[in-house]
Amino acid sequence: MSGPSGRAFKRVRNVGAPIPRLEAVEKALGAAVYTDDMTLPGMLHGALLLSPHPHARIVMIDTARARALAGVRAVVTGADLPHTRVGMLIFDETPLARERVRYAGEPVAAVAADDIEIARAALDLIDVRYEPLPAVFTIDEALAPGAPVLHEDFGAYVKVMDLGPLEGANELCRCRMVHGDVAAGFTRSDVVLERTYETSAQYHAYLEPAAALATFDALGKVTIWSSTQSISRVQANIHEALDIPMSKIRAIAPRIGGGFGGKSEAQVQVFAVMLARAARRPVKIVLSREEDTMAMRSRHPSRIRLKTGVTKDGKLVAREVEAWIDGGAYAEESPVIINVILFFSTGPYRFDAVSSTGHAVYTNKLRASAMRGFGNVQITFAVESHMDELAAALGMDPVDFRLKNLIQVGDQWLGGQPVRSSGLGRCVEQAIERSGWRTKPRGGWVSGEGRRRGLGIGLTCHTSAFMSTSAIVRLMEDGTVALNTGSVDIGQGGDTAMAQMCAGMLGLDVDDICVVAPDTDASPYNSGTNASRSTHMVGRAIGGACDQVVAQLCDRASMMLGMPRERLEIRPGGVVAVRDGNASVAFRDVAMFATHAAIGGGPIIGTAAVTQNEPLDPAHTQSEGMLSFDAVGAFAFGAQVVEAEVDEATGRAEIVEAWCAHDVGQAINPSAVEGQIQGGFVQGLGYALTEEMVWQDGQLVNPSFAGYKIPSTLDAPYAIHSIIVEEPDPGHPFGAKGIGEPPLIASPGAIANAIADAVGVRMRRLPITPERLMFALDPSEAKP
């Protein structure tokens, strides 16, 4: 098998080596510079005034007392901004609330002052008069007849997609995908099972809260450093919100302390820019953890109904899906999320017929948006729980039932896209072999007084080809290389993987590659570090750019050596050599010749721009209200087996051990892949067992780590076995697929299944807290 450049999929120099991250020493020594570490001469500090009401009309804002406070340099409200709305797919939001607030925590005003204490004191001096309005806090309340309408001007909003046939006043998107005849499929089925599954809101819990530093130069150009997953989106978001030409906006990413999707779109960058413009001085804003939790974004709560028909010998026939997600106060990426839920509603299994319908609704809660696994986490929890329930109804082993129905290479996904490579079967085999699945008892076993253990399995499929990106590879005169992609390393080791791929393509050492820091004034377009796309998509762009560099190297070397182009090849160590000969010339000499000789042709620079384009097949799947899924492909698969222990006296579930097998195409850096698998599993463990944003009357009651429980090392299993399976993807120079999200996506279903195996009780709502599990084990207990 070979890639687009004709290279065989094999390990080459640097690719496949578990080398340390490029920034490892910098971070270990505390020398890494994050946004909050930065200062500029004359810099001010910004703070945000957040709404105390989940839904209210703003009657009046009086900033006079705040402006009069010594040390305050600027106060900005919605009235000071262009009267434009912003958004990703539905333009329904303003940077600062203007006439109405729609969630408790929505920014209403911003202040810049000499120090943060003065800025926060000024917030208390801003007089805002609110008129509280009726609010809705759940999906059912939002869709109920007579519910208060949260966006009365919805019909006038700019929209960039077909939102489908909306019915409820607060429904913001409805979509549908249909393949085959579902009614006939249910008729042919021997067993039909229908169940509903629910998930809660999850906080991104990145290490570094939202942060930005902005300054204007004498020509009116703004430069902004910020904690972001996409400098391109920061530039676009500021342009849309403040009507500043994109050529007058420079976005730079320093070191980033995590994102998990919550920093894909701008957070506080717009506020820093508007304050810097008003104060005519640099302004830095860094949110507290409480502010970040209340005002930024969450994962979508969901309710998913699955109805599945299966034959008595275990063949899946038909599935009907209806999914609802709570988008919060503004649309953000809700249309994307509900589309993704439908797209992965079959799981990695074959069906004759599928009908999936999705609804996204507005509520008066924090806006929900993309988070690691964006939609696939919710549907995979439901699907994998449902698969175990179906297996039980048939009297089949859960693994055997899955193996009987796995999607295969050459099959079409629900949207009609072909599956071109899959190591899923190998993932299942390795996970069950390493975990001892075949030798341990089904139905759980006693592990101690009042404690029981069980095994659960969860499978997943996710995309790793998404949106657009580009790359510039420049051979410098000493034979080293500058690699510029605009891709932001958010802590996952992206820079290292990019350098490895570039070095591997050119036969150089990683130390010969300079990864250029993301900067919109210098970097080419990249949609963002999200959707498990960086290694795959940016790698494709790097491959295309390196191909151009190789071609130019050989063309120039042909002139220098007096040899035909077709007789030359690239050899490790930065050499162009005659094939089957001894004559050669070093990269540095070719670069000098190209740059300075009159006939050299100019500097050697390779460029490439790629986008994912995998058209939906309308003959296979009919759809309405759907985004174009042309931008989805390169499927990555995985299987996880989990051993859980439940204390029946307290309802507390612990994960003892986990075996996580994932098809990564080819591991560019195996140690980084292992880290992604382990980190993703632990974040999924938190989603499954402990993490839940809780609102009462629209107020978030646990906006800090004192009340919001993320897993610590004490909560993680004693062993998370990272099992790397390699089944190359034909669209990538090295066959690589993404690994950022699949480990999280697979884990909640596997954990829920292990708990069910241990105690014989099926939990269909996440998180599975001790209180909820106790009530399920003993309904006489008070329901939480």
N, C-alpha and C positions, 0 to 999 in steps of 0.2 A: 504494500500500500504506500502511496506517496502523496505528498501535499501539493498545494497549488503551484509550487515552484519546481515540482518534480523530485524533491528530496525524499529519500526513503525515511520512514519514521524510525529513527534510531537515536541512541544517546550520542550526542556530540559534545565537544569540549564545553564545559560549564553547565550545559543543560542536563538536568538530572542529578546535579551535585548538591548535597545538603550544605551549602556554604552559609556562613553567618550573614545576617542582614547588613546592608551597607551602612545603616545608621546605628548599628548595635552599640559601638563604643561611645558614640555621641550621646545616646540615651542613657547608657549605663553610668556615664560620668556626670550626668545632669547638665550637659552642655547643649542639649537640643533646645531650640528657641521656639516657643509657642506664642500665640497672639498676646496672651496676658504678660509675657516676658518683655514685650516691646514697649519702648517709649520714644516719643518725638519731642523736640523742643516746643514748649508752650502747650503741651498736650493737656486736654481736658478729659474729665470722666463723665460718662453718660449713665443715666438711669431711666427706667421705664415706670410709668404709672399704669397699673393693671386694674381692670374693672373688678369691683367686688360683687357684681350681679351677673347671673347667667343670661338674663335677657332684660334689657331695659332701653328706654329711649333717653338719649342725652339731651336734656333740656337746656343746659348752659354749662360752659366751662370758663372759669375766671382764673387767669394765670398771673394777675397783677402782683399778688403777694409773693409768689414764687420768683418772679422776675426781679423784685425789689430786694431779695435776699443777697447779702454780700457774698461774692464769689460765684454767683450764677451768671453764666455767659449766654445761655440760649434756652428758650422753652419753645417746644414745637407741639402743635396739636394737628388734628386732621384738617382743620380749616386752613392751615398754612401750606398744604400740599396740593399738587395738581388733582383735580376732581376726576381721577381715573380709577378704574378697578383693575385688580391684578388677579392672577390665577394661573394654573397650569393648563387646564382643559376647559374650565368654566371660570370666567373672570367675574368673581362674586365677592371679592374682598378688597378692602383698602388697608394700606400699611398701618395707619392709626384709625381707630373707629371714628366715624364722623357723626352720624345721626343716631346710631343704635349700636349697642354691644350685644353680642350673641353667645358669649361664654364667659364665665368667671375666670379672669386671667387675661382677657383680651387687652392688648396695649391701647391706651387712650391718649397718653401724652408722653413726651420725652424731654429730659432736662440734661444740659451739659453744664458742669461746674468745675471749679478749680480742683476739688477732690471728691471722692465718692461719698463721703459723709455729708458734704454740703448738698450734693445732688440728691441724695435720699431725703434730706431734710426739706428740700424744696418740693419734693413730691407731696409731702404732707400739707404744703401751703397752697396746692392747686385745689380750687373749689369746683367740684363737678356735681351738678344737680341731675339726679337720675329719676326717671319715672318707670318703676318696675313693670314688666309685662309678663303675661302668662308664658310659661316655658314648657318644653318637652325634653325628657331626659332618657327615653328609651325608644327603641325602634317601634314598638307597638303604640306608644303615646304619639309619636310623630306621624304615624299613618292613620290614627283614629279619626273618624268623622268629626269635624268641628275643631280639630287641633289648630292651635295658633300657627299661622303661616310665618316661617322664619325669614323667608326671602320673597317679599311681595313683588319685587321687580325681577324675579327670576326670568320671566319671558324676555326681558330686555337685555339680559347679560350676553356678552360676547361668548360664543362657544366654538370650540374647534373640532367637535365631533358630533355624530348623531347620538343623541341621548336616549333614543328609543321612545316607545309610547308610554309616557309618564301618566300616572293616574292620581296617586296621593299628592296632596298639596306640598309635602315636604320630601317627596321622592326626587332625587337629583339625577338619577341615571337608572335605566332599566335595559337589560341586554339579554340575548337568548342565543343559544347554539343548539342545532338539531342535526343529528346524524341517524339515518335509518328510521324505522317505524317502531317507536317505543311501545305503543299499545299492543301491537302484534307480538313484540318481544315478551311482554308480560304474560300474554296468553300462552306462549310456548314454554314459559318457565314453570318449574315444579315447585319452587319456593320463591315467594316475594316477601321481602323484609323492608320495613319502613321505620326509620329512626331520625331523631333530630339531635344535633350537637351544637354546643355553644362555646364561645371563647370570649375572654375579657380583654380590656385595653391593657397594653403593655407599654411601659416607658422605655425609651431607647437606652437610658442609663450609660451613656458614653462617659468616659473618664473626664473629658474636658467639656464643661458647659459651653453654650453658645458665646462666641467672642468675636469682636471685630474692631479694627482700628482704621480710621479714614482720615485723609488729609487732601486738601485741594492745593494745586500749584497756582502760580501767578496767571497762567493761561486758562484757568478754569477746569483743568483736568483733575479728576479725583483718582487717588490710589487707595486701595483698600486691601488690607491684610486680614484674613479671617479664617476661622475654623470651618472648613467647607469640604464637601466631597466633589465639588465641581466649580472651577473658576469660570467656566463658560456660563453656567447657570447664574452665578453671582452677577456677572456682567449683564446678562439679560434681565435678571430680576430688578436690578437697580435702574436700568433703562426704562423698564415698563412702569415702575412705581414712581419715578421722579422725573421722567421725560428728559433724561440726560442722554445725548448721543452715545452709542456704544464705543465710538472711537475716543470719547472723552472719559472712559471708565477703564481703569487698569485694576484687575483683580489678581492678587498674589496669594498663594497658599504657603504658609510656613509649615512647621511640623503640626500634625493634627492628632488630637487625642481621642480618636474614635469617632464614628458617625452612625453606623448601622442603618443608614437610610434617612435619619433625622436631619442630616445636613446636606441632603441632595439639593434642596431648594434653599434660598436665603433665609436666615433667621433674624439676626440683629444687624446685618450689614446695612440695610436700608436706613435704620434708625441712626447708625453711626454717620452715614453720609449726610442725612438731612440735618443733623446737629452740627457737623463740621461746616456745612455750607452756611448755616444760620450764624454760627459763632465766628466763622472765618479763622478757625484754629483746628488743629488735629483733635479728634475725639475718639476715645476708646470706650467700648461697652463690653463688660463681662458679666453675664448673669450669675446670680447665686443658684445653687442647686434647686431651691424652692421655686425661684422665678422660672428657671428652665423647665421644671416639671409642669408648672401651671400654665405657661404661656406658649410653649413650643408645639410639639406634636406627639401623638401616640400611635400605637398599632390599632387597627380597626377592631372593635368588638364585632362578633359575628354570630349569626344563627343559621345553621345549614341543615336542611332536610334532605335526606337521601332515601330513595326507594329503589331497590335493586332486585332484579329477577335473575334466578340461576337454575340450571338443571340439576337433577338429583345426583348426577355424577360430578358436579362441581364446575360446570362451565358457565361463566358469566354471560348473560344474554342482553339484558336491557337495564338502563339506569335513568332515573328521573331525579333531577336536582333542583331545589329552589333555595337560593342563598340570599340572606339579607346582611348588609353591613351598616354599622353606625359611623357615618362620616364626620360627626361632630358639626361644628358651626359653619364650616366652609368646605368647599368641594375638594380642594387640594388635589390629591391623586386618587380619590375615591373611584372615579370611573376606570382607572387603570387597575386598581385592586380588585374590583368586582369582575372585571374582564379576566384577570389572571385566575381568579377562583373558578370561573367556568372553564377556562382553558385546561386546567389541571383536574377537573372534576371526575375524570375517569381513573385517576391515579395511573401508574405504569402498567395498565391492564387492557386486554382486548375486550371490546364490546361489539355486538351486532348493531345496537341502537342506543342512542343517548339523547336526552332532552334536558338542557340545563338553562335555568332562568335565574337572573341575578338582579337585585335591587340595592341601590345605595341611597341612604336617607340622611337628611339633616336632623341634628338634635342640638340642644343648647349645652353642649359639652365641648371640651378641648377638641380642636380640629385633629382629625386622624389623617395619617399620610403613610408614605412608604416606610416600612421597617424590614429589616433583614428577613427575606423570604416573601415579601410583599404579596399577601393573599394566598400564596401556596401553603404557608404554614397552617392557616385556618382550615383549608379544604383537605390537606393531607391528614391532619388530625382526625377529621370526620371520616375520610375514606378508609384510613388504616384501622380505626376503631370499628367501622362498619364491616370491613373484611373479616375481622375476628368474629364478629357477631354472626356473619353469614357462615363462616366455617363451623361455628358451634351448632348452628341450625341444621347443617348438613352432616354433623358428626365427623368432620374432617380435621386433620391437623392443619393449623393456620399456615404453616410453611408449605405443605403440599398443595393446599388450596391456591396459594399465591403462585407457586411454580406452574400450576396447570394453566394459568391465565396471563402470564407475563407477555407484555408487548415485545415484538421481535424486530430485529433489523429488517428493513424493507416494509414494515407496517406503516400505516399513516396515523398520525396523532389526530386528536379530535378535530383540529382545524384543517386537516388534510396534509400537513407537513410530513415529509418522509423521515423516518428514524434511520439515520445513516450509520450509527455505531451505538453499541450498547454492551456494557460489561455487567448488566444487572444480574444475570444468572450467576455469574462468578461472584458477585458481591454477596448474593444470598448464600451460595455454597460456602464461602469462606466465613461468613458471620455465623452460620449455624454450626460449622465444624469447630471453629475456635471457641464457641460458647458452650459446646456440649449439648446442643439442643436435642439431639436424638437420644441422649442417655439420661436426661433429667426428666422427672415426672411431669406430666401435664396436669393442670388443676391445682398446682401449688404444692408446697410441702412445709412441714413444721420446721422452723429454724431455731426455736427457742420458746420459752414459756410466753404464750400469748403473741407470738410472732410467727408470721408465715412469709414464705418467699415464692416468687413466681417469675416466669420468663415471658417476655413479650417481644414481638418483632414489628418493625415498621419499615416500609419501603418508600422511596421517593424518586421523583424525576423533576428536574428543574432546567430552565434555560440558561445557557451561558453565552448566547449570541443575541445582542440587543443594542439597538440604536447605532449611532455613528461615532467614528473616531478617526484620528489621523496621526501621522508621525513624520518627523524630519530626522534623517541620519546624516551627519556631516563628518567627513573624514578630514581631520586636521593635519597640518603639515608635518607633524611628528609621528603620524601613523596612528594616533589615538582617535577616539570618536566622541562626538557630542550627540547624545540621544535626547530628543525633545518631543514629548507626546502630549503635554497638558494633563496627563493622568496624575491624580493626587494620591499619594500614599497615605492612607488614613490609619496606619499602624499594622496593616496586614502583610507588609513585606512586598508591596507592589513594585517599588523602585528596584529592589534586588532581582525580582523575577524578570522585569523588563531588561535590565542590564544583562542578565544571563542569556535571554533569548537573542538580544542584539549581538553579544559576544559569540554565542554559538553559531549564528548565521554567518559571521565574518571570520571565524576561527581565531578570535582574540581572547585575551583574559578579561574577566570582569573588571579588573583594575584599570583596563584600557578604556573603559566606557564611562563617560561623564554623563550622569542623568541630570538634565537641566531642570531646575525648580519650576513648578507651574506658575506661569505669568502670562496673562492674556496679551501683553505687549509683545511677547516673543514666542509663545507656545501656539501650536496649531490646535484646532478645535477637538475637544473630547467631551462627550455628553455627560460623563461623570463616572466616579468610582462607585458603582452600585450594580445590582442585578447580576452578581457573579460574572461580570462581563470583562473585567480588565485583562486578565491573562489571555483570554480567548480573543477578544476584539482588538485590544491594543497590540497583542502579539501578532495578529494578522496584518495590522498596519505596519508594525516594525518589520515584518517579513517582506512586505511589498517594498518598503523603503530600502531595506538591505539588498534586495534583488537589484535595485537600480544602482546602488553603490558597487556591487559586485560587477555588474555589466560595465560601468564606467571604469573601474579598476582594470578590468581585462582589456578594454578598448585602448586605454592609455599604455598599459604594459605591452600590448601588441606592438605599438609604435616604438617603444623603448627597446624591446627585445628583438624586433624584426621577425616576429612569429605570428602566424595566423591566429585570430581570436579563438577559434574552436580548439586550438591545441593548448590553451591556457586553463589553469585551475587555481582555486584559492586553497592554500595550505595553512595549517595551524601555525600561529606565531606571527601572523601579519605578513604573508608572503604570497606573491603571484608567481607561479612557477609553470614551466613547460611540462605538460603531462608526459610521463615516461622519459623525462630528461633532467638535466642538472641545472640548466639556466633558470635564474629566478631574479626577482626584484622585490624589494621590501615595500610595504604600503607607504612608508614615509617618503621614499624616493618617488613613488608614483604620485603621491599627493603634492610634493614639491614641483614635479614636472607639470602636473595638471594646473597648478595654481600660478606658476611663474614663467613657464616656457611659452613662447609666442604661439606654438602650435599645440599647447597642452589642453586647450578646450575649456579651461576654467576650473574652479574648485569642484571637488567631487561631493555632490549632495544628492541624496535620495529622498524622495517624498512619496507618501501614499495616503490616500483617504479611502476608508471602507465604511460601508453601512450594511446592516443585515437586511437581506431581501429574500424572504421565503414565502411566496404568495399563498394565501389561503386557497384551497381548492373548493369552489362553490358546488362542484358535482359531488363532493364528499360531505360537506357540512354547510348547512344554511344558517345564516346569522342575521340578527338585527340589533341595532343599538350597540354594536361592537366597535372597539378600536381596530385598526388594521393590525393583524398579527403577522404581517409580513416581516416585522422586525424581531421575530422570535425564532430561535432554532438552536442547533448544537446541544442536544439534550444530554444532561449529566445525570447519572443514576446512582442510587445508593441503597444500602440495606443495613439496618441496625438491630441488634439483639440486646435487650436490657434485662438484667436481673434486679428485681425490686424486692424489698422487705417491708412488710407492713406490721406496725404494732397495733394489734386489734383493740388494745385498751385505750389508746390515745388517738388512733386514726392517722398517725404520722407515717408517711411513706418515705423510705430512703432508697436511693439507687446504689446498689452494692457494686455493680460492675457493668461495663458496657463494651460491646464489640461493634465498631462502626466501620463498615466496608464501603468505600466510595470509588466509583469509576471517575478518574480525573483525566482521562485521555492519555496524557503523559505528565508526570509530576516534574515541573520545571525545577522546583526546589523541594525535595521530599520533607525536609525538616519543617519548612513553612506550611506544607500541606498537612502534616501531622498536627501542627499547632492550630490550624484552622478547624480541623475536625474536632479536636478536643474543646476548643473555645466555643465552637458552634453548638456542640452537644450540651455544654454547661448552660449556655444561654437558653437553649430549648428546655433544659431541666427547670430553669427558673420559670419559664412560661407555663410549663406543665404543672408545677407544684406550688410555687410561692408568689409569683409576681402578678399583681392585680391593682390597677388604679381604681380607687373607690370614690364615688361621688355620693353626697347626700344633699338633696335639694339643689343640685347643680354645683356644689362646692366640692372641690377635690380635698379629701380629708387626709390623704397620706402623701403630701408633696415633698417628702424627704426620705433619705435612706433609714431614718428612724422608724418610719412606718411602711415604707415600700421595701419589700424584702427581695434583694437579689442574692443569688447563691454565692457563698464564700467557699474557700478551699475545704471547710469543714462539711459543706453540703454536697460537694462533688464526690463521685464514687472513688474508691481507692485505686481503681484502674479504669482508664478509658483507652481501649485498644484501637489505635488508628490503623486501619487495614487499607492499603493503597492498591487499587485495581486499575490497570492501564489498558484501555481499549481506545486507540487513537481516533480522534475526529478528523475526517478527511479534509475539512475546510481550514485547518490550521497548519502552519509550517512544521510544528512539532507534534501535532495531534492533541494539543492541550485543551481541556475543558475547565469550566469554573468550579470552585470548591468553597466559595465564601458563604453560601447560604444552605446548600443541601444538608450539612450535618445538623443544623437547627431544625430544618423542615421535617426531617425524619423522626426526631427524638420524641416530641410530645405523644404521637400515636403509639410508638413503641413503649413508652413509659406507662401510658394508660392501659395498654394491653397487658403489661407485666403485672400491674396492680390488680387488674381483673382476674388474671390467672392465679394470683396469690390468694385472693379472698373471695373470689366468685361473685363479685359485685362490679357492675359496669358503670363507670363514671363517664358521663357524656358532657360534662361542663368543665372547662379549665378556668383557673387552676384547681387542681385536686388538693384542696387544703385539708388539714386534719379535721376541721369542723364538718366540712361537706362529706368526707369519707366516713366519719363517725355517724352522721345522720343516715347515710346509705346503709351502713352496717347495722344500725339500730335506729329505726324510724321513730322510736319513742323519745329519742333525744330531740331537743329543740332545734328546729331547722335554722341554719345560719342565713 
